[in-house]
Amino acid sequence: MAGGGNVLIGGNWRGQGPLANAQNTYVAQGAQLKADARNIGNGGEIVVWANNATRYYGEISARGGANGGRGGNAEVSGRRYLDFQGTTDLRASRGQPGSLLLDPANITINANADTPVFCAPFCPGIFLYSTDNSTLNVTTLVNALANASVAVDAVGSPAPTAEGKIIVDAPILTNVSAGTVLTLKAQTSITLNKSIALGAGTLDLISVGGGLIQQTAGAGGITANTLNISNVNNSAILNEANNVANLGAVNLGAGVLTLNNATGLTVIGAVTGVGANLTTAGPLSIANKIDVGFGNINLTTTGAGPITQSGSGALVANAGNLTVTTANSAVTLTPQGAAVNDIGTLNTVNTGNGAFTYTGNGSQNTLTVSGGTAGSLMVTNNN
């Protein structure tokens, strides 16, 4: 089983390794970097790196073998500035596709046309720029997602670079297969001014420095099979009409999750933070724990569809409030197996004509219920 080998230009992966790092790197149009496996084997690894700036206009290929093997991995990064206008092919005929890492200081994804800068034979001036703010053409990004997972990573750049932020200023519209992941990872903020539609793919939103993750008003929603969110100590506010099938792992530290979904939603990953506000226009199924500690949980369905618990689903707000609202649909919050509900106050129960059932087995000594429903109401506290 022979893999595709390695192609290293300007440094090792993320600039970490024995190879000396280039200060600036230029890959011209027409340049081909290949690390393809032939018969059976995984695609290789290709790195284009610079400590300062990278201008990449070439063609990368690290395909899996024709008769077996996954696609390879590629990184194209400028630690302070990245001009990525080339192509990548990380497919596999009989295996999983590979992954592409793009790693600038700050980046805006927009619709500005790709305009490669010609350089021959020596042109140091093309590496001079007024800011550390890179741009990425949205079509170039969508083309990369067609054959690989893509991570846009604005983390870890040194001073005097800006704060490490990601802005989406053009709609990212594609329909990728299950298993393909778009990761937006920032040192600080992630601002979605336009929609993101991935079809059956997964979207990961990550802030490692505690910046706000948010959709601006009128941005348009997120369409994805699974949405994962991580923010070291701040909130995620996604108030547009999103179309997310599954809410995966959410870790917000001292932040609050606000998610509005225009369809039904299943919570399949553990959700942690100091508050959770989930609004759906269809059924809401809680199949994993939502733990906000002393914070509040608000669950709302605006259309037809019940709120239910399944699997390891549990609600924990042991000194906070649980507010539940449906449009005449039933609510059944009864944990299964070892899952435990631990709510201090059922603050408001408003389910119209829908029945409401809640079973608590947590640490609270008392359970206060306010609000009501025209349907049946059953509350059990087993502590």
C-alpha positions as CSV (number, residue, x, y, z in Angstrom):
1,M,0.0,0.0,0.0
2,A,1.8,3.1,-1.2
3,G,0.6,6.6,-0.3
4,G,1.1,9.8,-2.1
5,G,4.1,11.1,-0.1
6,N,4.7,14.7,0.9
7,V,5.2,18.0,-0.8
8,L,6.5,20.8,1.5
9,I,6.9,24.3,0.3
10,G,8.0,27.0,2.8
11,G,7.6,24.9,5.9
12,N,6.0,21.9,7.6
13,W,2.3,21.7,8.6
14,R,1.3,24.9,10.4
15,G,5.0,26.0,10.1
16,Q,5.9,23.5,12.9
17,G,8.7,21.0,12.1
18,P,12.3,20.7,11.1
19,L,12.0,22.4,7.7
20,A,13.1,26.0,7.7
21,N,10.1,28.4,7.3
22,A,9.9,30.8,4.3
23,Q,9.1,34.4,5.1
24,N,7.0,34.8,1.9
25,T,5.8,32.1,-0.6
26,Y,4.5,32.4,-4.1
27,V,2.9,29.6,-6.2
28,A,2.2,30.7,-9.7
29,Q,-0.7,29.9,-12.0
30,G,-0.1,26.6,-13.8
31,A,2.2,25.3,-11.0
32,Q,1.1,21.7,-10.1
33,L,1.8,20.2,-6.7
34,K,1.0,16.5,-6.7
35,A,1.0,13.8,-4.0
36,D,-1.5,11.3,-5.4
37,A,-1.6,7.7,-4.4
38,R,-1.7,5.4,-7.5
39,N,-3.2,2.0,-7.0
40,I,-4.0,1.5,-3.3
41,G,-3.1,4.1,-0.7
42,N,-4.0,7.4,0.9
43,G,-3.3,10.7,-0.8
44,G,-0.3,12.5,0.6
45,E,0.3,15.7,2.4
46,I,0.9,19.1,0.7
47,V,1.9,22.2,2.6
48,V,2.4,25.7,1.3
49,W,3.5,27.9,4.2
50,A,5.0,31.4,4.9
51,N,5.6,33.1,8.2
52,N,4.5,36.4,6.6
53,A,2.5,36.2,3.3
54,T,1.5,33.5,0.9
55,R,0.1,34.0,-2.6
56,Y,-1.2,30.8,-4.0
57,Y,-2.6,30.5,-7.6
58,G,-1.6,26.9,-8.4
59,E,-3.1,23.4,-8.5
60,I,-2.9,20.9,-5.6
61,S,-3.7,17.2,-6.1
62,A,-3.5,14.6,-3.3
63,R,-6.0,12.0,-4.4
64,G,-6.5,8.6,-2.9
65,G,-5.6,5.5,-4.8
66,A,-7.8,4.4,-7.7
67,N,-8.5,1.1,-5.9
68,G,-8.6,2.2,-2.3
69,G,-7.5,4.8,0.1
70,R,-8.7,8.2,1.4
71,G,-7.9,11.6,0.0
72,G,-4.9,13.5,1.3
73,N,-4.5,16.7,3.3
74,A,-3.4,20.1,2.2
75,E,-2.5,23.3,3.9
76,V,-2.1,26.7,2.3
77,S,-1.3,29.3,4.8
78,G,0.3,32.7,5.3
79,R,0.6,33.4,9.0
80,R,-0.3,37.0,8.6
81,Y,-1.7,37.3,5.0
82,L,-3.1,34.7,2.6
83,D,-4.1,35.2,-1.0
84,F,-5.7,31.8,-2.0
85,Q,-6.9,31.8,-5.6
86,G,-5.9,28.3,-6.7
87,T,-7.5,24.9,-6.7
88,T,-7.3,21.7,-4.7
89,D,-8.3,18.1,-5.5
90,L,-8.4,15.9,-2.5
91,R,-10.9,13.3,-3.6
92,A,-10.8,9.5,-3.3
93,S,-12.5,7.1,-5.7
94,R,-13.0,4.4,-3.0
95,G,-12.5,6.2,0.2
96,Q,-13.2,9.4,2.2
97,P,-12.1,12.7,0.8
98,G,-9.3,14.6,2.4
99,S,-9.2,18.0,4.1
100,L,-7.9,21.5,3.3
101,L,-6.6,24.0,5.9
102,L,-6.5,27.8,5.1
103,D,-4.8,29.7,7.9
104,P,-4.5,33.5,7.7
105,A,-4.6,36.2,10.4
106,N,-8.1,37.5,9.6
107,I,-10.3,36.7,6.7
108,T,-13.4,37.9,4.9
109,I,-15.3,35.5,2.6
110,N,-16.7,37.7,-0.1
111,A,-17.7,37.7,-3.8
112,N,-14.8,39.8,-5.0
113,A,-13.4,38.3,-8.2
114,D,-10.1,36.4,-8.1
115,T,-7.3,38.5,-9.6
116,P,-4.0,36.6,-9.4
117,V,-0.9,38.8,-9.2
118,F,1.7,38.0,-11.8
119,C,5.3,37.7,-10.6
120,A,8.4,37.0,-12.7
121,P,11.2,36.6,-12.1
122,F,11.5,38.5,-8.8
123,C,8.9,40.8,-7.3
124,P,9.2,41.4,-3.5
125,G,6.6,44.2,-3.7
126,I,3.7,41.8,-4.0
127,F,4.2,40.7,-0.4
128,L,3.6,44.3,0.9
129,Y,0.1,44.9,2.1
130,S,-1.5,47.6,4.3
131,T,-3.4,45.3,6.7
132,D,-3.5,41.7,7.9
133,N,-7.0,41.2,6.5
134,S,-7.2,38.5,3.9
135,T,-10.1,37.8,1.5
136,L,-11.4,34.5,0.1
137,N,-13.6,34.4,-3.0
138,V,-16.8,32.4,-2.1
139,T,-16.7,30.5,-5.4
140,T,-13.1,29.4,-4.7
141,L,-14.3,28.2,-1.3
142,V,-17.3,26.3,-2.7
143,N,-15.1,24.6,-5.3
144,A,-12.8,23.4,-2.6
145,L,-15.7,22.0,-0.6
146,A,-16.8,20.0,-3.6
147,N,-14.0,17.5,-3.0
148,A,-12.8,17.9,0.6
149,S,-13.6,19.3,4.1
150,V,-12.3,22.8,4.5
151,A,-11.1,24.6,7.7
152,V,-10.7,28.3,7.6
153,D,-8.6,29.0,10.7
154,A,-7.8,32.6,11.8
155,V,-6.1,31.6,15.1
156,G,-2.6,32.1,16.5
157,S,-1.1,34.8,14.4
158,P,1.5,37.0,16.2
159,A,1.4,40.8,16.8
160,P,1.0,43.2,15.1
161,T,-1.8,41.3,13.3
162,A,-5.4,42.1,14.1
163,E,-7.5,40.1,16.4
164,G,-8.1,37.0,14.4
165,K,-11.7,37.3,13.1
166,I,-13.8,35.7,10.4
167,I,-16.5,37.6,8.4
168,V,-18.8,36.0,5.9
169,D,-19.9,38.7,3.5
170,A,-21.2,36.5,0.6
171,P,-23.6,33.5,0.7
172,I,-21.8,30.2,0.8
173,L,-24.2,28.0,-1.2
174,T,-23.4,24.4,-2.0
175,N,-24.8,20.9,-1.4
176,V,-22.0,18.7,-0.1
177,S,-22.3,15.1,0.9
178,A,-22.6,13.8,4.4
179,G,-19.2,13.8,6.1
180,T,-18.0,17.0,4.5
181,V,-17.3,19.7,7.1
182,L,-16.8,23.4,6.8
183,T,-15.0,24.7,9.9
184,L,-14.8,28.5,10.7
185,K,-12.3,28.9,13.5
186,A,-11.4,32.3,14.8
187,Q,-9.3,33.7,17.6
188,T,-12.1,36.1,18.4
189,S,-15.3,36.8,16.5
190,I,-17.2,35.1,13.8
191,T,-19.8,37.3,12.0
192,L,-22.2,35.8,9.5
193,N,-23.6,38.6,7.3
194,K,-24.8,36.1,4.7
195,S,-26.2,32.6,4.6
196,I,-24.4,29.3,4.6
197,A,-26.0,26.3,2.9
198,L,-24.2,23.0,3.0
199,G,-26.9,20.5,2.2
200,A,-26.0,17.2,4.0
201,G,-22.7,18.7,5.3
202,T,-21.6,19.8,8.8
203,L,-20.8,23.4,10.0
204,D,-18.4,23.9,12.9
205,L,-18.2,27.4,14.4
206,I,-15.4,27.9,16.8
207,S,-14.0,30.9,18.7
208,V,-11.0,30.0,20.9
209,G,-10.6,33.5,22.3
210,G,-14.1,34.3,23.5
211,G,-15.4,36.5,20.6
212,L,-19.0,36.6,19.8
213,I,-20.4,34.2,17.2
214,Q,-23.4,35.8,15.6
215,Q,-25.7,36.2,12.6
216,T,-26.5,39.8,11.7
217,A,-30.1,40.8,11.0
218,G,-31.1,39.8,7.5
219,A,-28.1,37.6,6.9
220,G,-30.1,34.5,6.0
221,G,-29.9,31.2,7.7
222,I,-27.7,28.2,8.1
223,T,-28.6,25.0,6.2
224,A,-26.7,21.9,7.4
225,N,-27.2,18.4,8.6
226,T,-25.3,19.1,11.8
227,L,-24.2,22.3,13.5
228,N,-21.4,22.3,16.2
229,I,-20.5,25.4,18.2
230,S,-17.6,26.1,20.5
231,N,-16.8,29.4,22.2
232,V,-14.4,29.6,25.1
233,N,-16.4,32.2,27.1
234,N,-19.0,34.0,25.0
235,S,-22.3,33.6,23.3
236,A,-23.6,32.3,20.0
237,I,-26.6,34.2,18.6
238,L,-28.1,32.6,15.6
239,N,-31.5,34.3,15.2
240,E,-32.1,34.0,11.5
241,A,-34.4,31.4,9.9
242,N,-32.0,28.5,10.1
243,N,-32.5,25.0,8.7
244,V,-30.4,22.7,10.8
245,A,-31.4,19.1,11.2
246,N,-29.2,18.2,14.2
247,L,-27.6,20.4,16.9
248,G,-24.3,18.7,17.7
249,A,-21.8,19.5,20.5
250,V,-22.1,23.1,21.9
251,N,-19.7,24.3,24.5
252,L,-20.0,28.0,25.3
253,G,-18.4,28.3,28.8
254,A,-20.0,31.4,30.3
255,G,-22.0,32.1,27.1
256,V,-25.6,31.7,26.1
257,L,-26.9,29.8,23.0
258,T,-29.7,31.4,21.0
259,L,-30.8,29.3,18.0
260,N,-33.8,29.9,15.8
261,N,-34.7,27.1,13.5
262,A,-37.3,27.2,10.7
263,T,-37.8,23.4,10.8
264,G,-37.6,20.7,13.4
265,L,-34.4,20.1,15.4
266,T,-32.8,17.2,17.2
267,V,-30.3,17.9,19.9
268,I,-27.7,15.1,19.4
269,G,-24.7,16.7,21.2
270,A,-24.2,17.9,24.7
271,V,-25.0,21.6,25.2
272,T,-23.2,23.5,27.9
273,G,-23.2,27.2,28.8
274,V,-25.1,29.5,31.1
275,G,-28.3,29.6,29.1
276,A,-30.0,28.0,26.1
277,N,-32.8,29.5,24.0
278,L,-34.1,27.0,21.3
279,T,-36.9,28.0,19.0
280,T,-38.1,25.7,16.2
281,A,-41.0,25.7,13.7
282,G,-41.3,21.9,13.9
283,P,-40.7,19.2,16.5
284,L,-37.9,19.6,19.0
285,S,-36.3,16.4,20.2
286,I,-33.7,16.5,23.0
287,A,-31.5,13.4,22.7
288,N,-28.6,14.7,24.7
289,K,-28.0,16.8,27.8
290,I,-28.6,20.6,27.9
291,D,-26.7,21.8,31.0
292,V,-26.8,25.5,31.8
293,G,-26.0,25.2,35.5
294,F,-27.6,28.2,37.3
295,G,-28.9,29.6,34.0
296,N,-32.2,29.4,32.2
297,I,-33.5,27.1,29.4
298,N,-36.2,28.3,27.0
299,L,-37.8,25.8,24.6
300,T,-40.3,27.0,22.0
301,T,-42.0,25.4,19.0
302,T,-43.9,27.9,16.9
303,G,-45.5,25.4,14.4
304,A,-46.9,22.0,14.7
305,G,-44.6,19.6,16.5
306,P,-44.1,18.3,20.1
307,I,-41.1,18.8,22.4
308,T,-39.8,15.4,23.5
309,Q,-36.8,13.8,25.3
310,S,-35.1,10.6,24.0
311,G,-31.8,8.7,24.4
312,S,-29.6,10.5,26.9
313,G,-31.6,13.7,26.7
314,A,-31.7,15.7,30.0
315,L,-32.3,19.3,31.1
316,V,-30.1,20.8,33.8
317,A,-30.8,24.3,35.2
318,N,-30.7,23.4,38.9
319,A,-31.1,27.0,40.1
320,G,-32.6,28.4,37.0
321,N,-35.8,28.5,35.1
322,L,-37.3,26.2,32.4
323,T,-39.8,28.0,30.1
324,V,-41.7,25.9,27.6
325,T,-44.0,27.2,24.9
326,T,-45.7,25.3,22.0
327,A,-48.5,26.0,19.6
328,N,-51.0,23.5,20.9
329,S,-48.5,20.6,20.8
330,A,-47.7,18.2,23.5
331,V,-44.5,18.4,25.7
332,T,-43.1,15.2,27.2
333,L,-40.0,15.8,29.3
334,T,-39.4,12.4,30.8
335,P,-35.8,11.3,30.8
336,Q,-34.9,7.8,29.7
337,G,-32.4,5.4,31.2
338,A,-29.8,7.2,33.4
339,A,-30.7,10.7,32.1
340,V,-31.9,13.1,34.8
341,N,-33.8,16.4,34.6
342,D,-32.7,18.9,37.2
343,I,-34.7,22.1,37.1
344,G,-35.2,24.7,39.8
345,T,-38.3,26.4,38.5
346,L,-40.8,25.5,35.7
347,N,-41.2,29.2,35.2
348,T,-43.8,29.2,32.4
349,V,-45.7,26.3,30.8
350,N,-47.8,27.4,27.8
351,T,-48.7,24.6,25.5
352,G,-52.2,25.7,24.4
353,N,-54.3,22.5,24.2
354,G,-51.2,20.3,24.3
355,A,-50.5,18.0,27.2
356,F,-47.5,18.8,29.4
357,T,-45.5,16.0,31.2
358,Y,-42.4,16.6,33.2
359,T,-40.4,14.2,35.4
360,G,-37.6,15.6,37.6
361,N,-35.1,13.4,39.4
362,G,-32.4,16.0,40.2
363,S,-30.9,17.7,43.2
364,Q,-33.5,20.3,43.8
365,N,-35.4,20.1,47.1
366,T,-38.4,22.0,45.7
367,L,-39.9,22.4,42.2
368,T,-41.9,25.6,41.6
369,V,-44.4,25.6,38.7
370,S,-46.0,28.7,37.2
371,G,-48.0,29.3,34.0
372,G,-50.4,26.7,32.7
373,T,-51.9,24.8,29.8
374,A,-55.4,24.0,28.6
375,G,-54.3,20.4,28.1
376,S,-53.4,17.9,30.8
377,L,-50.5,18.8,33.2
378,M,-48.4,16.2,35.0
379,V,-45.3,17.2,37.0
380,T,-43.4,14.6,39.0
381,N,-40.4,15.5,41.2
382,N,-38.7,12.3,42.5
383,N,-36.2,14.0,44.7
